[in-house]
Amino acid sequence: MKNSTWDRRARSASTRKPAAARYAEENDAPRTRTRTFGEAGVLTSNKGLVVRVGDAEFQVTIVRSR
């Protein structure tokens, strides 16, 4: 029994690099990395993300507004 196109695509997608990594390589853009505050070891009780783009680092705090 032949594998369907869907099966082949799903298998292929699971072994490929993330879209952001592929974009960075194809367009000579800096690599990005995103981690939660907890994963990055940020000492705060806030929820948020640490986003690195090349050598720059950004901290994005997530606050519930409603």
Backbone as CSV, one residue per row, in Angstrom:
resi,resn,N_x,N_y,N_z,CA_x,CA_y,CA_z,C_x,C_y,C_z
1,MET,0.837,-1.182,0.000,0.000,0.000,0.000,0.882,1.247,0.000
2,LYS,0.594,2.166,-0.907,1.401,3.382,-1.027,1.074,4.366,0.099
3,ASN,2.098,5.110,0.501,1.860,6.194,1.459,1.167,7.339,0.744
4,SER,0.230,7.944,1.409,-0.464,9.078,0.808,0.444,10.298,0.811
5,THR,0.096,11.276,0.000,0.843,12.539,-0.031,0.846,13.172,1.346
6,TRP,-0.276,13.103,2.046,-0.390,13.679,3.395,0.638,13.043,4.327
7,ASP,0.747,11.700,4.282,1.705,11.002,5.137,3.135,11.440,4.847
8,ARG,3.479,11.543,3.568,4.836,11.959,3.197,5.118,13.378,3.667
9,ARG,4.143,14.277,3.492,4.339,15.667,3.937,4.480,15.747,5.442
10,ALA,3.666,15.005,6.158,3.719,15.036,7.620,5.073,14.528,8.111
11,ARG,5.568,13.440,7.508,6.877,12.909,7.883,7.972,13.909,7.555
12,SER,7.890,14.526,6.391,8.891,15.494,5.960,8.890,16.714,6.870
13,ALA,7.700,17.206,7.233,7.594,18.399,8.083,8.188,18.144,9.459
14,SER,8.068,16.926,9.953,8.564,16.640,11.295,10.087,16.595,11.345
15,THR,10.761,16.436,10.211,12.218,16.370,10.196,12.862,17.658,9.712
16,ARG,12.049,18.614,9.248,12.592,19.878,8.747,12.853,20.848,9.886
17,LYS,13.642,21.876,9.567,13.923,22.937,10.530,12.678,23.800,10.704
18,PRO,12.563,24.474,11.850,11.435,25.398,12.040,11.442,26.491,10.971
19,ALA,10.279,27.025,10.686,10.133,28.028,9.626,11.045,29.232,9.857
20,ALA,11.157,29.690,11.098,11.999,30.860,11.383,13.459,30.571,11.055
21,ALA,13.919,29.366,11.368,15.311,29.004,11.068,15.541,28.932,9.561
22,ARG,14.596,28.350,8.840,14.733,28.280,7.380,14.740,29.682,6.779
23,TYR,13.841,30.561,7.250,13.782,31.928,6.739,15.110,32.640,6.983
24,ALA,15.650,32.494,8.188,16.913,33.155,8.532,18.036,32.699,7.605
25,GLU,18.107,31.403,7.354,19.154,30.883,6.479,18.977,31.346,5.034
26,GLU,17.739,31.310,4.545,17.469,31.660,3.153,17.622,33.147,2.869
27,ASN,17.437,33.993,3.880,17.443,35.437,3.674,18.577,36.144,4.395
28,ASP,19.563,35.391,4.845,20.708,35.956,5.547,20.264,36.859,6.696
29,ALA,19.220,36.440,7.391,18.697,37.181,8.538,19.267,36.565,9.814
30,PRO,19.319,37.347,10.893,19.832,36.787,12.141,18.900,35.702,12.673
31,ARG,19.460,34.740,13.358,18.666,33.672,13.967,17.899,34.228,15.151
32,THR,16.754,33.647,15.412,15.952,34.066,16.555,15.813,32.909,17.533
33,ARG,15.616,33.251,18.794,15.357,32.252,19.825,14.355,32.847,20.793
34,THR,13.342,32.084,21.136,12.305,32.550,22.061,12.213,31.576,23.220
35,ARG,12.229,32.125,24.441,12.081,31.317,25.654,11.146,32.038,26.614
36,THR,10.533,31.296,27.503,9.715,31.922,28.537,10.644,32.555,29.564
37,PHE,10.093,33.459,30.400,10.902,34.048,31.465,11.499,32.941,32.340
38,GLY,10.694,31.935,32.664,11.170,30.839,33.512,12.327,30.086,32.874
39,GLU,12.203,29.757,31.599,13.266,29.044,30.888,14.542,29.867,30.817
40,ALA,14.390,31.189,30.682,15.546,32.075,30.549,16.142,32.467,31.898
41,GLY,15.458,32.093,32.992,15.967,32.418,34.319,15.755,33.862,34.720
42,VAL,14.758,34.527,34.134,14.457,35.914,34.500,13.805,35.908,35.878
43,LEU,14.376,36.680,36.798,13.862,36.714,38.169,12.721,37.720,38.279
44,THR,11.518,37.258,37.999,10.333,38.093,38.094,9.130,37.199,38.330
45,SER,8.077,37.771,38.871,6.842,36.999,39.047,5.904,37.205,37.851
46,ASN,6.319,38.055,36.908,5.522,38.305,35.707,5.642,37.135,34.734
47,LYS,4.656,37.037,33.860,4.713,36.075,32.764,5.267,36.799,31.547
48,GLY,6.087,36.129,30.755,6.605,36.787,29.568,7.547,35.922,28.774
49,LEU,8.086,36.528,27.730,8.996,35.860,26.812,10.278,36.658,26.651
50,VAL,11.360,35.944,26.438,12.637,36.560,26.076,12.888,36.176,24.621
51,VAL,13.017,37.188,23.773,13.203,36.955,22.342,14.568,37.490,21.950
52,ARG,15.406,36.618,21.402,16.723,37.033,20.911,16.689,37.031,19.398
53,VAL,17.146,38.138,18.812,17.274,38.268,17.358,18.703,38.703,17.103
54,GLY,19.499,37.782,16.599,20.922,38.082,16.449,21.513,38.340,17.817
55,ASP,22.152,39.501,18.003,22.749,39.855,19.294,21.800,40.642,20.185
56,ALA,20.637,41.046,19.664,19.683,41.840,20.444,18.774,40.923,21.255
57,GLU,18.405,41.374,22.450,17.493,40.607,23.302,16.341,41.505,23.726
58,PHE,15.129,40.969,23.651,13.920,41.694,24.020,13.152,40.881,25.044
59,GLN,12.570,41.577,26.028,11.704,40.918,26.999,10.292,41.439,26.792
60,VAL,9.382,40.521,26.575,7.981,40.859,26.329,7.172,40.351,27.530
61,THR,6.568,41.281,28.270,5.751,40.908,29.431,4.319,40.693,28.971
62,ILE,3.705,39.639,29.473,2.340,39.314,29.120,1.450,39.614,30.329
63,VAL,0.498,40.535,30.117,-0.401,40.963,31.186,-1.826,40.790,30.722
64,ARG,-2.637,40.182,31.558,-4.060,40.014,31.246,-4.749,41.357,31.403
65,SER,-5.467,41.786,30.368,-6.103,43.106,30.403,-7.580,43.038,30.784
66,ARG,-8.179,41.886,30.740,-9.598,41.756,31.133,-9.787,40.546,31.980
